[in-house]
């Protein structure tokens, strides 16, 4: 099942009449873009930012489309969701730097989600 951001990327690419090869050129491989668009691969922050920039797509549209869990701890995930949805990116950076948050990350998917949010927060705070 495709995630919300994958559907947004695909829909925006179609609206701009771009092929996967055109969008991916110089950013990633066409098969990787296909996997992202079909929800089989979650891109890291750098890749997602590059794709959004090529599409002239605001990261706010992507980051608010799907909140990813960075922990099995619901309190951490709720705080993360609240900070993102309210666009409190400096507070998000502070939150992500806490030892307790870092210690709660256990899976590869949680690690990817962590770096996604870190990238989004850094982009918006220009850190």
MOPAC internal coordinates of N, CA, C and O (Angstrom, degrees):
PM7 1SCF
backbone

  N    0.0000 0     0.00 0     0.00 0    0    0    0
  C    1.4565 1     0.00 0     0.00 0    1    0    0
  C    1.5296 1   109.32 1     0.00 0    2    1    0
  O    1.2310 1   120.14 1   -48.94 1    3    2    1
  N    1.2913 1   117.34 1   131.06 1    3    2    1
  C    1.4525 1   121.92 1  -177.84 1    5    3    2
  C    1.5227 1   110.73 1   -72.54 1    6    5    3
  O    1.2310 1   120.88 1   -38.43 1    7    6    5
  N    1.3304 1   115.92 1   141.57 1    7    6    5
  C    1.4528 1   120.01 1   175.12 1    9    7    6
  C    1.5143 1   108.69 1   -79.08 1   10    9    7
  O    1.2310 1   120.24 1   -16.40 1   11   10    9
  N    1.3117 1   117.15 1   163.60 1   11   10    9
  C    1.4575 1   120.90 1  -178.74 1   13   11   10
  C    1.5162 1   112.30 1   -57.24 1   14   13   11
  O    1.2310 1   120.19 1   135.58 1   15   14   13
  N    1.3528 1   117.24 1   -44.42 1   15   14   13
  C    1.4525 1   117.59 1  -177.32 1   17   15   14
  C    1.5196 1   111.54 1   -66.91 1   18   17   15
  O    1.2310 1   119.88 1   148.00 1   19   18   17
  N    1.3258 1   117.84 1   -32.00 1   19   18   17
  C    1.4650 1   119.25 1   178.55 1   21   19   18
  C    1.5205 1   110.29 1   -66.23 1   22   21   19
  O    1.2310 1   120.37 1   141.53 1   23   22   21
  N    1.3165 1   116.91 1   -38.47 1   23   22   21
  C    1.4663 1   120.69 1   177.97 1   25   23   22
  C    1.5268 1   110.94 1   -67.14 1   26   25   23
  O    1.2310 1   120.37 1   141.88 1   27   26   25
  N    1.3341 1   116.89 1   -38.12 1   27   26   25
  C    1.4612 1   120.81 1   178.51 1   29   27   26
  C    1.5250 1   110.45 1   -64.68 1   30   29   27
  O    1.2310 1   120.53 1   136.07 1   31   30   29
  N    1.3427 1   116.60 1   -43.93 1   31   30   29
  C    1.4695 1   119.72 1   177.89 1   33   31   30
  C    1.5281 1   110.79 1   -59.72 1   34   33   31
  O    1.2310 1   120.75 1   132.06 1   35   34   33
  N    1.3118 1   116.17 1   -47.94 1   35   34   33
  C    1.4684 1   120.64 1  -177.74 1   37   35   34
  C    1.5236 1   110.97 1   -64.06 1   38   37   35
  O    1.2310 1   120.42 1   134.80 1   39   38   37
  N    1.3236 1   116.80 1   -45.20 1   39   38   37
  C    1.4621 1   120.61 1  -179.09 1   41   39   38
  C    1.5270 1   110.90 1   -63.12 1   42   41   39
  O    1.2310 1   120.29 1   136.61 1   43   42   41
  N    1.3232 1   117.05 1   -43.39 1   43   42   41
  C    1.4599 1   120.95 1   179.65 1   45   43   42
  C    1.5223 1   110.74 1   -64.97 1   46   45   43
  O    1.2310 1   120.76 1   139.00 1   47   46   45
  N    1.3292 1   116.15 1   -41.00 1   47   46   45
  C    1.4749 1   119.78 1   177.83 1   49   47   46
  C    1.5267 1   109.92 1   -60.54 1   50   49   47
  O    1.2310 1   120.11 1   136.05 1   51   50   49
  N    1.3117 1   117.40 1   -43.95 1   51   50   49
  C    1.4672 1   121.36 1   179.35 1   53   51   50
  C    1.5311 1   110.76 1   -63.88 1   54   53   51
  O    1.2310 1   120.40 1   137.53 1   55   54   53
  N    1.3373 1   116.83 1   -42.47 1   55   54   53
  C    1.4618 1   120.62 1  -179.91 1   57   55   54
  C    1.5196 1   111.57 1   -61.72 1   58   57   55
  O    1.2310 1   120.62 1   149.42 1   59   58   57
  N    1.3216 1   116.43 1   -30.58 1   59   58   57
  C    1.4573 1   120.98 1  -179.89 1   61   59   58
  C    1.5297 1   112.03 1   -92.05 1   62   61   59
  O    1.2310 1   120.65 1  -173.36 1   63   62   61
  N    1.3187 1   116.37 1     6.64 1   63   62   61
  C    1.4700 1   123.43 1   177.86 1   65   63   62
  C    1.5332 1   112.45 1    54.89 1   66   65   63
  O    1.2310 1   121.55 1  -137.04 1   67   66   65
  N    1.3320 1   114.65 1    42.96 1   67   66   65
  C    1.4650 1   120.87 1   177.41 1   69   67   66
  C    1.5198 1   109.59 1  -105.29 1   70   69   67
  O    1.2310 1   120.70 1   -36.60 1   71   70   69
  N    1.3093 1   116.27 1   143.40 1   71   70   69
  C    1.4594 1   120.50 1   171.57 1   73   71   70
  C    1.5242 1   108.04 1   -82.50 1   74   73   71
  O    1.2310 1   120.68 1   -14.54 1   75   74   73
  N    1.3199 1   116.31 1   165.46 1   75   74   73
  C    1.4589 1   119.19 1   175.10 1   77   75   74
  C    1.5224 1   110.15 1   -60.11 1   78   77   75
  O    1.2310 1   120.49 1   139.84 1   79   78   77
  N    1.3092 1   116.67 1   -40.16 1   79   78   77
  C    1.4682 1   120.69 1  -179.31 1   81   79   78
  C    1.5292 1   111.04 1   -61.98 1   82   81   79
  O    1.2310 1   120.20 1   139.06 1   83   82   81
  N    1.3285 1   117.22 1   -40.94 1   83   82   81
  C    1.4614 1   120.59 1   179.26 1   85   83   82
  C    1.5234 1   111.44 1   -65.88 1   86   85   83
  O    1.2310 1   120.19 1   135.65 1   87   86   85
  N    1.3207 1   117.24 1   -44.35 1   87   86   85
  C    1.4574 1   120.33 1  -179.97 1   89   87   86
  C    1.5290 1   111.02 1   -66.23 1   90   89   87
  O    1.2310 1   120.38 1   138.05 1   91   90   89
  N    1.3054 1   116.88 1   -41.95 1   91   90   89
  C    1.4620 1   121.49 1  -175.47 1   93   91   90
  C    1.5302 1   113.34 1   -74.68 1   94   93   91
  O    1.2310 1   119.72 1   157.75 1   95   94   93
  N    1.3219 1   118.15 1   -22.25 1   95   94   93
  C    1.4556 1   122.67 1  -174.11 1   97   95   94
  C    1.5302 1   112.63 1   -49.83 1   98   97   95
  O    1.2310 1   121.04 1   -60.57 1   99   98   97
  N    1.3264 1   115.62 1   119.43 1   99   98   97
  C    1.4565 1   122.09 1   178.47 1  101   99   98
  C    1.5267 1   114.38 1    79.04 1  102  101   99
  O    1.2310 1   120.50 1   178.42 1  103  102  101
  N    1.3401 1   116.64 1    -1.58 1  103  102  101
  C    1.4657 1   120.25 1  -179.07 1  105  103  102
  C    1.5242 1   110.51 1  -112.77 1  106  105  103
  O    1.2310 1   121.24 1   128.86 1  107  106  105
  N    1.3255 1   115.23 1   -51.14 1  107  106  105
  C    1.4582 1   121.13 1  -179.16 1  109  107  106
  C    1.5208 1   107.60 1  -158.08 1  110  109  107
  O    1.2310 1   120.25 1    -1.37 1  111  110  109
  N    1.3099 1   117.12 1   178.63 1  111  110  109
  C    1.4579 1   120.03 1   177.50 1  113  111  110
  C    1.5276 1   109.81 1   -79.27 1  114  113  111
  O    1.2310 1   120.87 1   -23.80 1  115  114  113
  N    1.3248 1   115.93 1   156.20 1  115  114  113
  C    1.4574 1   120.48 1   176.87 1  117  115  114
  C    1.5290 1   111.21 1   -61.88 1  118  117  115
  O    1.2310 1   118.99 1   139.03 1  119  118  117
  N    1.3547 1   119.54 1   -40.97 1  119  118  117
  C    1.4699 1   118.49 1   177.15 1  121  119  118
  C    1.5344 1   112.92 1   -62.39 1  122  121  119
  O    1.2310 1   119.92 1   145.71 1  123  122  121
  N    1.3356 1   117.75 1   -34.29 1  123  122  121
  C    1.4543 1   119.57 1   177.89 1  125  123  122
  C    1.5314 1   110.06 1   -67.12 1  126  125  123
  O    1.2310 1   120.28 1   137.08 1  127  126  125
  N    1.3371 1   117.06 1   -42.92 1  127  126  125
  C    1.4611 1   120.19 1   177.47 1  129  127  126
  C    1.5211 1   110.22 1   -61.08 1  130  129  127
  O    1.2310 1   120.29 1   139.24 1  131  130  129
  N    1.3188 1   117.06 1   -40.76 1  131  130  129
  C    1.4637 1   120.40 1   177.48 1  133  131  130
  C    1.5272 1   110.70 1   -60.12 1  134  133  131
  O    1.2310 1   120.31 1   136.54 1  135  134  133
  N    1.3261 1   117.02 1   -43.46 1  135  134  133
  C    1.4671 1   121.02 1   178.96 1  137  135  134
  C    1.5229 1   110.90 1   -63.37 1  138  137  135
  O    1.2310 1   120.14 1   142.01 1  139  138  137
  N    1.3265 1   117.34 1   -37.99 1  139  138  137
  C    1.4667 1   121.30 1   177.66 1  141  139  138
  C    1.5275 1   109.62 1   -65.25 1  142  141  139
  O    1.2310 1   120.56 1   132.30 1  143  142  141
  N    1.3263 1   116.53 1   -47.70 1  143  142  141
  C    1.4653 1   120.89 1  -177.88 1  145  143  142
  C    1.5262 1   112.69 1   -65.06 1  146  145  143
  O    1.2310 1   120.18 1   154.91 1  147  146  145
  N    1.3128 1   117.26 1   -25.09 1  147  146  145
  C    1.4625 1   120.99 1   179.54 1  149  147  146
  C    1.5305 1   112.54 1   -97.46 1  150  149  147
  O    1.2310 1   120.62 1  -172.88 1  151  150  149
  N    1.3422 1   116.43 1     7.12 1  151  150  149
  C    1.4592 1   120.75 1   176.04 1  153  151  150
  C    1.5081 1   114.92 1    72.73 1  154  153  151
  O    1.2310 1   120.38 1  -160.81 1  155  154  153
  N    1.3397 1   116.88 1    19.19 1  155  154  153
  C    1.4595 1   120.30 1   179.42 1  157  155  154
  C    1.5310 1   112.47 1   -94.41 1  158  157  155
  O    1.2310 1   120.41 1   170.16 1  159  158  157
  N    1.3270 1   116.83 1    -9.84 1  159  158  157
  C    1.4656 1   120.99 1  -179.10 1  161  159  158
  C    1.5245 1   108.47 1  -144.78 1  162  161  159
  O    1.2310 1   120.53 1   -47.79 1  163  162  161
  N    1.3199 1   116.59 1   132.21 1  163  162  161
  C    1.4513 1   120.81 1   176.18 1  165  163  162
  C    1.5228 1   107.57 1   -99.83 1  166  165  163
  O    1.2310 1   119.94 1   -63.63 1  167  166  165
  N    1.3315 1   117.72 1   116.37 1  167  166  165
  C    1.4624 1   119.89 1  -176.79 1  169  167  166
  C    1.5179 1   111.69 1   -70.49 1  170  169  167
  O    1.2310 1   121.48 1   -26.52 1  171  170  169
  N    1.3331 1   114.78 1   153.48 1  171  170  169
  C    1.4558 1   118.29 1   173.26 1  173  171  170
  C    1.5257 1   108.04 1   -72.84 1  174  173  171
  O    1.2310 1   120.90 1    -9.45 1  175  174  173
  N    1.3144 1   115.89 1   170.55 1  175  174  173
  C    1.4701 1   120.71 1  -174.95 1  177  175  174
  C    1.5291 1   111.78 1   -59.74 1  178  177  175
  O    1.2310 1   119.95 1   137.34 1  179  178  177
  N    1.3225 1   117.70 1   -42.66 1  179  178  177
  C    1.4609 1   121.21 1  -177.70 1  181  179  178
  C    1.5268 1   111.04 1   -61.66 1  182  181  179
  O    1.2310 1   120.24 1   136.42 1  183  182  181
  N    1.3182 1   117.15 1   -43.58 1  183  182  181
  C    1.4535 1   121.55 1   179.73 1  185  183  182
  C    1.5267 1   110.70 1   -67.05 1  186  185  183
  O    1.2310 1   120.42 1   135.40 1  187  186  185
  N    1.3156 1   116.79 1   -44.60 1  187  186  185
  C    1.4582 1   120.40 1  -179.87 1  189  187  186
  C    1.5245 1   111.02 1   -62.95 1  190  189  187
  O    1.2310 1   120.42 1   137.47 1  191  190  189
  N    1.3198 1   116.81 1   -42.53 1  191  190  189
  C    1.4671 1   120.81 1   178.76 1  193  191  190
  C    1.5292 1   110.57 1   -62.05 1  194  193  191
  O    1.2310 1   120.05 1   136.46 1  195  194  193
  N    1.3172 1   117.51 1   -43.54 1  195  194  193
  C    1.4646 1   120.88 1   179.82 1  197  195  194
  C    1.5248 1   111.10 1   -62.45 1  198  197  195
  O    1.2310 1   120.20 1   137.16 1  199  198  197
  N    1.3311 1   117.22 1   -42.84 1  199  198  197
  C    1.4639 1   120.02 1   178.84 1  201  199  198
  C    1.5317 1   110.88 1   -64.80 1  202  201  199
  O    1.2310 1   120.69 1   137.63 1  203  202  201
  N    1.3255 1   116.28 1   -42.37 1  203  202  201
  C    1.4670 1   120.29 1   179.07 1  205  203  202
  C    1.5290 1   111.09 1   -63.88 1  206  205  203
  O    1.2310 1   120.34 1   139.12 1  207  206  205
  N    1.3269 1   116.96 1   -40.88 1  207  206  205
  C    1.4618 1   119.80 1   178.86 1  209  207  206
  C    1.5231 1   111.11 1   -63.67 1  210  209  207
  O    1.2310 1   120.38 1   138.06 1  211  210  209
  N    1.3234 1   116.88 1   -41.94 1  211  210  209
  C    1.4620 1   120.22 1   178.66 1  213  211  210
  C    1.5270 1   110.85 1   -61.89 1  214  213  211
  O    1.2310 1   120.59 1   143.14 1  215  214  213
  N    1.3224 1   116.48 1   -36.86 1  215  214  213
  C    1.4682 1   121.39 1  -179.21 1  217  215  214
  C    1.5302 1   112.62 1   -86.60 1  218  217  215
  O    1.2310 1   120.46 1   177.49 1  219  218  217
  N    1.3528 1   116.73 1    -2.51 1  219  218  217
  C    1.4641 1   121.43 1  -174.58 1  221  219  218
  C    1.5222 1   110.27 1    53.97 1  222  221  219
  O    1.2310 1   121.89 1  -134.41 1  223  222  221
  N    1.3210 1   113.98 1    45.59 1  223  222  221
  C    1.4534 1   123.38 1  -176.84 1  225  223  222
  C    1.5201 1   108.83 1  -109.53 1  226  225  223
  O    1.2310 1   120.41 1   -51.70 1  227  226  225
  N    1.3120 1   116.82 1   128.30 1  227  226  225
  C    1.4560 1   121.65 1  -179.53 1  229  227  226
  C    1.5273 1   110.29 1   -67.22 1  230  229  227
  O    1.2310 1   120.74 1   -44.31 1  231  230  229
  N    1.3194 1   116.19 1   135.69 1  231  230  229
  C    1.4600 1   119.67 1   176.17 1  233  231  230
  C    1.5196 1   111.71 1   -64.59 1  234  233  231
  O    1.2310 1   120.31 1   155.85 1  235  234  233
  N    1.3202 1   117.02 1   -24.15 1  235  234  233
  C    1.4631 1   119.47 1   176.69 1  237  235  234
  C    1.5235 1   110.70 1   -60.16 1  238  237  235
  O    1.2310 1   120.61 1   142.71 1  239  238  237
  N    1.3217 1   116.45 1   -37.29 1  239  238  237
  C    1.4621 1   119.98 1   178.76 1  241  239  238
  C    1.5214 1   111.18 1   -65.35 1  242  241  239
  O    1.2310 1   120.60 1   145.77 1  243  242  241
  N    1.3223 1   116.46 1   -34.23 1  243  242  241
  C    1.4538 1   121.03 1  -179.23 1  245  243  242
  C    1.5237 1   110.63 1   -81.62 1  246  245  243
  O    1.2310 1   120.40 1   130.75 1  247  246  245
  N    1.3376 1   116.83 1   -49.25 1  247  246  245
  C    1.4541 1   118.97 1  -174.07 1  249  247  246
  C    1.5107 1   112.41 1   -65.66 1  250  249  247
  O    1.2310 1   119.77 1   151.48 1  251  250  249
  N    1.3187 1   118.05 1   -28.52 1  251  250  249
  C    1.4528 1   120.17 1   179.14 1  253  251  250
  C    1.5181 1   112.08 1   -89.24 1  254  253  251
  O    1.2310 1   120.40 1   170.05 1  255  254  253
  N    1.3111 1   116.84 1    -9.95 1  255  254  253
  C    1.4604 1   119.40 1  -178.32 1  257  255  254
  C    1.5232 1   111.90 1   -73.79 1  258  257  255
  O    1.2310 1   120.39 1   148.05 1  259  258  257
  N    1.3181 1   116.85 1   -31.95 1  259  258  257
  C    1.4671 1   120.89 1  -175.52 1  261  259  258
  C    1.5068 1   108.65 1  -148.71 1  262  261  259
  O    1.2310 1   120.27 1   -57.85 1  263  262  261
  N    1.2943 1   117.09 1   122.15 1  263  262  261
  C    1.4538 1   120.59 1   175.13 1  265  263  262
  C    1.5198 1   108.73 1   -96.90 1  266  265  263
  O    1.2310 1   120.64 1   -57.34 1  267  266  265
  N    1.3068 1   116.38 1   122.66 1  267  266  265
  C    1.4536 1   122.19 1  -177.14 1  269  267  266
  C    1.5194 1   109.68 1   -97.27 1  270  269  267
  O    1.2310 1   120.40 1   -37.43 1  271  270  269
  N    1.2918 1   116.84 1   142.57 1  271  270  269
  C    1.4562 1   121.33 1   177.55 1  273  271  270
  C    1.5195 1   110.33 1   -79.94 1  274  273  271
  O    1.2310 1   121.11 1   -46.89 1  275  274  273
  N    1.3333 1   115.48 1   133.11 1  275  274  273
  C    1.4662 1   119.49 1   176.50 1  277  275  274
  C    1.5125 1   110.77 1  -105.57 1  278  277  275
  O    1.2310 1   120.29 1  -177.69 1  279  278  277
  N    1.3183 1   117.05 1     2.31 1  279  278  277
  C    1.4511 1   120.58 1  -174.39 1  281  279  278
  C    1.5143 1   109.98 1  -160.32 1  282  281  279
  O    1.2310 1   120.97 1   -17.13 1  283  282  281
  N    1.3140 1   115.76 1   162.87 1  283  282  281
  C    1.4627 1   120.24 1   171.01 1  285  283  282
  C    1.5259 1   109.60 1   -82.50 1  286  285  283
  O    1.2310 1   120.24 1   170.50 1  287  286  285
  N    1.3241 1   117.14 1    -9.50 1  287  286  285
  C    1.4635 1   122.90 1   179.87 1  289  287  286
  C    1.5294 1   109.18 1   -82.71 1  290  289  287
  O    1.2310 1   120.22 1   -67.75 1  291  290  289
  N    1.3141 1   117.18 1   112.25 1  291  290  289
  C    1.4641 1   121.47 1  -177.12 1  293  291  290
  C    1.5209 1   112.61 1   -63.00 1  294  293  291
  O    1.2310 1   119.96 1   149.26 1  295  294  293
  N    1.3343 1   117.69 1   -30.74 1  295  294  293
  C    1.4690 1   119.90 1   178.43 1  297  295  294
  C    1.5261 1   111.29 1   -64.21 1  298  297  295
  O    1.2310 1   120.13 1   137.79 1  299  298  297
  N    1.3302 1   117.36 1   -42.21 1  299  298  297
  C    1.4582 1   120.33 1   177.35 1  301  299  298
  C    1.5274 1   110.18 1   -62.43 1  302  301  299
  O    1.2310 1   120.89 1   133.51 1  303  302  301
  N    1.3125 1   115.90 1   -46.49 1  303  302  301
  C    1.4630 1   120.05 1  -177.51 1  305  303  302
  C    1.5254 1   111.62 1   -65.30 1  306  305  303
  O    1.2310 1   119.85 1   142.33 1  307  306  305
  N    1.3208 1   117.89 1   -37.67 1  307  306  305
  C    1.4642 1   120.85 1   178.57 1  309  307  306
  C    1.5195 1   110.67 1   -66.66 1  310  309  307
  O    1.2310 1   120.63 1   138.12 1  311  310  309
  N    1.3343 1   116.41 1   -41.88 1  311  310  309
  C    1.4691 1   120.03 1   176.89 1  313  311  310
  C    1.5219 1   110.00 1   -61.38 1  314  313  311
  O    1.2310 1   120.31 1   135.14 1  315  314  313
  N    1.3151 1   117.02 1   -44.86 1  315  314  313
  C    1.4564 1   122.20 1   177.59 1  317  315  314
  C    1.5269 1   110.53 1   -57.48 1  318  317  315
  O    1.2310 1   120.47 1   130.83 1  319  318  317
  N    1.3227 1   116.71 1   -49.17 1  319  318  317
  C    1.4590 1   121.04 1  -179.97 1  321  319  318
  C    1.5250 1   111.38 1   -59.83 1  322  321  319
  O    1.2310 1   120.54 1   135.42 1  323  322  321
  N    1.3301 1   116.57 1   -44.58 1  323  322  321
  C    1.4634 1   120.65 1  -179.11 1  325  323  322
  C    1.5292 1   111.22 1   -62.63 1  326  325  323
  O    1.2310 1   119.99 1   133.39 1  327  326  325
  N    1.3281 1   117.62 1   -46.61 1  327  326  325
  C    1.4639 1   120.98 1  -179.59 1  329  327  326
  C    1.5258 1   111.69 1   -62.20 1  330  329  327
  O    1.2310 1   120.29 1   138.50 1  331  330  329
  N    1.3123 1   117.05 1   -41.50 1  331  330  329
  C    1.4675 1   120.51 1   179.36 1  333  331  330
  C    1.5218 1   111.46 1   -67.58 1  334  333  331
  O    1.2310 1   120.71 1   132.55 1  335  334  333
  N    1.3097 1   116.26 1   -47.45 1  335  334  333
  C    1.4620 1   119.95 1  -176.80 1  337  335  334
  C    1.5222 1   112.46 1   -66.03 1  338  337  335
  O    1.2310 1   120.44 1   155.05 1  339  338  337
  N    1.3259 1   116.76 1   -24.95 1  339  338  337
  C    1.4621 1   120.87 1   178.73 1  341  339  338
  C    1.5340 1   112.26 1   -96.76 1  342  341  339
  O    1.2310 1   120.29 1  -177.47 1  343  342  341
  N    1.3247 1   117.06 1     2.53 1  343  342  341
  C    1.4726 1   123.77 1   178.40 1  345  343  342
  C    1.5302 1   112.38 1    60.15 1  346  345  343
  O    1.2310 1   120.04 1  -142.98 1  347  346  345
  N    1.3152 1   117.52 1    37.02 1  347  346  345
  C    1.4669 1   122.63 1   177.13 1  349  347  346
  C    1.5366 1   108.20 1   -94.17 1  350  349  347
  O    1.2310 1   120.93 1  -106.12 1  351  350  349
  N    1.3199 1   115.83 1    73.88 1  351  350  349
  C    1.4575 1   120.79 1  -170.93 1  353  351  350
  C    1.5238 1   113.36 1   -72.53 1  354  353  351
  O    1.2310 1   119.28 1   146.20 1  355  354  353
  N    1.3337 1   118.97 1   -33.80 1  355  354  353
  C    1.4575 1   119.72 1   177.31 1  357  355  354
  C    1.5272 1   109.86 1   -67.08 1  358  357  355
  O    1.2310 1   120.38 1   138.40 1  359  358  357
  N    1.3281 1   116.88 1   -41.60 1  359  358  357
  C    1.4607 1   120.48 1   176.70 1  361  359  358
  C    1.5266 1   110.38 1   -65.31 1  362  361  359
  O    1.2310 1   120.44 1   145.65 1  363  362  361
  N    1.3263 1   116.76 1   -34.35 1  363  362  361
  C    1.4586 1   120.47 1   177.50 1  365  363  362
  C    1.5254 1   110.43 1   -63.49 1  366  365  363
  O    1.2310 1   120.00 1   137.59 1  367  366  365
  N    1.3330 1   117.60 1   -42.41 1  367  366  365
  C    1.4687 1   120.53 1   176.88 1  369  367  366
  C    1.5258 1   110.93 1   -59.76 1  370  369  367
  O    1.2310 1   120.60 1   135.33 1  371  370  369
  N    1.3087 1   116.45 1   -44.67 1  371  370  369
  C    1.4664 1   121.12 1   179.28 1  373  371  370
  C    1.5265 1   110.31 1   -62.36 1  374  373  371
  O    1.2310 1   120.70 1   135.75 1  375  374  373
  N    1.3159 1   116.26 1   -44.25 1  375  374  373
  C    1.4608 1   121.52 1   179.56 1  377  375  374
  C    1.5254 1   110.84 1   -60.81 1  378  377  375
  O    1.2310 1   120.55 1   134.14 1  379  378  377
  N    1.3289 1   116.55 1   -45.86 1  379  378  377
  C    1.4680 1   120.59 1  -177.50 1  381  379  378
  C    1.5284 1   112.57 1   -66.64 1  382  381  379
  O    1.2310 1   120.06 1   156.89 1  383  382  381
  N    1.3154 1   117.49 1   -23.11 1  383  382  381
  C    1.4679 1   121.20 1  -178.45 1  385  383  382
  C    1.5280 1   113.21 1   -83.89 1  386  385  383
  O    1.2310 1   119.65 1   172.74 1  387  386  385
  N    1.3175 1   118.27 1    -7.26 1  387  386  385
  C    1.4663 1   121.34 1  -178.64 1  389  387  386
  C    1.5284 1   110.69 1   -66.92 1  390  389  387
  O    1.2310 1   120.85 1   -42.65 1  391  390  389
  N    1.3073 1   115.98 1   137.35 1  391  390  389
  C    1.4657 1   121.10 1   178.28 1  393  391  390
  C    1.5206 1   111.99 1   -57.46 1  394  393  391
  O    1.2310 1   120.43 1   142.45 1  395  394  393
  N    1.3228 1   116.77 1   -37.55 1  395  394  393
  C    1.4710 1   120.04 1  -178.33 1  397  395  394
  C    1.5324 1   111.44 1   -66.36 1  398  397  395
  O    1.2310 1   120.14 1   145.88 1  399  398  397
  N    1.3182 1   117.33 1   -34.12 1  399  398  397
  C    1.4633 1   120.62 1   177.68 1  401  399  398
  C    1.5211 1   109.16 1   -70.47 1  402  401  399
  O    1.2310 1   120.59 1   132.65 1  403  402  401
  N    1.3197 1   116.47 1   -47.35 1  403  402  401
  C    1.4658 1   120.57 1  -179.73 1  405  403  402
  C    1.5302 1   110.94 1   -60.52 1  406  405  403
  O    1.2310 1   120.42 1   140.47 1  407  406  405
  N    1.3140 1   116.80 1   -39.53 1  407  406  405
  C    1.4647 1   120.97 1  -179.05 1  409  407  406
  C    1.5276 1   112.49 1   -69.48 1  410  409  407
  O    1.2310 1   120.25 1   158.82 1  411  410  409
  N    1.3138 1   117.13 1   -21.18 1  411  410  409
  C    1.4659 1   120.12 1  -177.09 1  413  411  410
  C    1.5308 1   113.02 1   -83.21 1  414  413  411
  O    1.2310 1   120.15 1   167.87 1  415  414  413
  N    1.3159 1   117.32 1   -12.13 1  415  414  413
  C    1.4658 1   121.48 1  -178.65 1  417  415  414
  C    1.5254 1   108.85 1   -76.92 1  418  417  415
  O    1.2310 1   120.75 1   -57.36 1  419  418  417
  N    1.3445 1   116.17 1   122.64 1  419  418  417
  C    1.4600 1   119.79 1  -173.82 1  421  419  418
  C    1.5245 1   114.78 1  -124.45 1  422  421  419
  O    1.2310 1   119.71 1   156.46 1  423  422  421
  N    1.3307 1   118.15 1   -23.54 1  423  422  421
  C    1.4631 1   120.13 1  -174.93 1  425  423  422
  C    1.5263 1   111.16 1  -116.72 1  426  425  423
  O    1.2310 1   121.09 1   -15.24 1  427  426  425
  N    1.3167 1   115.52 1   164.76 1  427  426  425
  C    1.4619 1   120.08 1   176.70 1  429  427  426
  C    1.5219 1   110.99 1   -61.80 1  430  429  427
  O    1.2310 1   119.93 1   139.76 1  431  430  429
  N    1.3244 1   117.73 1   -40.24 1  431  430  429
  C    1.4584 1   120.96 1  -179.97 1  433  431  430
  C    1.5310 1   110.84 1   -64.89 1  434  433  431
  O    1.2310 1   120.22 1   140.19 1  435  434  433
  N    1.3277 1   117.19 1   -39.81 1  435  434  433
  C    1.4611 1   120.32 1   176.79 1  437  435  434
  C    1.5338 1   110.32 1   -65.11 1  438  437  435
  O    1.2310 1   120.38 1   142.47 1  439  438  437
  N    1.3323 1   116.89 1   -37.53 1  439  438  437
  C    1.4662 1   120.67 1   177.36 1  441  439  438
  C    1.5202 1   110.55 1   -64.06 1  442  441  439
  O    1.2310 1   120.10 1   136.14 1  443  442  441
  N    1.3374 1   117.41 1   -43.86 1  443  442  441
  C    1.4631 1   120.90 1   177.18 1  445  443  442
  C    1.5231 1   110.65 1   -61.33 1  446  445  443
  O    1.2310 1   120.41 1   136.16 1  447  446  445
  N    1.3245 1   116.81 1   -43.84 1  447  446  445
  C    1.4586 1   120.90 1   179.91 1  449  447  446
  C    1.5302 1   110.39 1   -62.87 1  450  449  447
  O    1.2310 1   120.77 1   138.15 1  451  450  449
  N    1.3337 1   116.13 1   -41.85 1  451  450  449
  C    1.4651 1   120.40 1   178.40 1  453  451  450
  C    1.5270 1   110.04 1   -57.40 1  454  453  451
  O    1.2310 1   119.89 1   130.01 1  455  454  453
  N    1.3240 1   117.81 1   -49.99 1  455  454  453
  C    1.4588 1   120.53 1  -177.48 1  457  455  454
  C    1.5240 1   112.52 1   -70.17 1  458  457  455
  O    1.2310 1   120.30 1   151.71 1  459  458  457
  N    1.3093 1   117.04 1   -28.29 1  459  458  457
  C    1.4654 1   120.73 1   173.64 1  461  459  458
  C    1.5283 1   109.35 1   -61.06 1  462  461  459
  O    1.2310 1   120.68 1   127.86 1  463  462  461
  N    1.3370 1   116.31 1   -52.14 1  463  462  461
  C    1.4576 1   120.44 1  -179.23 1  465  463  462
  C    1.5223 1   111.66 1   -65.58 1  466  465  463
  O    1.2310 1   120.25 1   142.71 1  467  466  465
  N    1.3059 1   117.13 1   -37.29 1  467  466  465
  C    1.4595 1   120.55 1   177.38 1  469  467  466
  C    1.5326 1   109.91 1   -61.50 1  470  469  467
  O    1.2310 1   120.36 1   135.43 1  471  470  469
  N    1.3197 1   116.92 1   -44.57 1  471  470  469
  C    1.4628 1   121.10 1   178.60 1  473  471  470
  C    1.5188 1   112.31 1   -63.03 1  474  473  471
  O    1.2310 1   120.37 1   136.08 1  475  474  473
  N    1.3244 1   116.90 1   -43.92 1  475  474  473
  C    1.4627 1   121.00 1   178.91 1  477  475  474
  C    1.5276 1   109.99 1   -62.49 1  478  477  475
  O    1.2310 1   120.38 1   133.98 1  479  478  477
  N    1.3279 1   116.87 1   -46.02 1  479  478  477
  C    1.4663 1   120.52 1  -179.32 1  481  479  478
  C    1.5321 1   110.96 1   -62.99 1  482  481  479
  O    1.2310 1   120.17 1   137.27 1  483  482  481
  N    1.3276 1   117.28 1   -42.73 1  483  482  481
  C    1.4568 1   120.26 1   179.97 1  485  483  482
  C    1.5267 1   111.57 1   -66.65 1  486  485  483
  O    1.2310 1   120.40 1   142.16 1  487  486  485
  N    1.3187 1   116.84 1   -37.84 1  487  486  485
  C    1.4719 1   120.09 1   178.62 1  489  487  486
  C    1.5333 1   110.02 1   -62.74 1  490  489  487
  O    1.2310 1   120.54 1   136.92 1  491  490  489
  N    1.3111 1   116.56 1   -43.08 1  491  490  489
  C    1.4649 1   120.14 1  -176.95 1  493  491  490
  C    1.5305 1   113.28 1   -76.27 1  494  493  491
  O    1.2310 1   120.15 1   158.27 1  495  494  493
  N    1.3232 1   117.32 1   -21.73 1  495  494  493
  C    1.4573 1   120.35 1   178.90 1  497  495  494
  C    1.5283 1   111.39 1  -103.83 1  498  497  495
  O    1.2310 1   120.42 1   177.29 1  499  498  497
  N    1.3324 1   116.80 1    -2.71 1  499  498  497
  C    1.4686 1   123.38 1   179.56 1  501  499  498
  C    1.5111 1   112.60 1    56.30 1  502  501  499
  O    1.2310 1   120.66 1  -140.81 1  503  502  501
  N    1.3595 1   116.34 1    39.19 1  503  502  501
  C    1.4651 1   121.93 1   178.98 1  505  503  502
  C    1.5069 1   108.80 1   -89.39 1  506  505  503
  O    1.2310 1   120.10 1   180.00 1  507  506  505

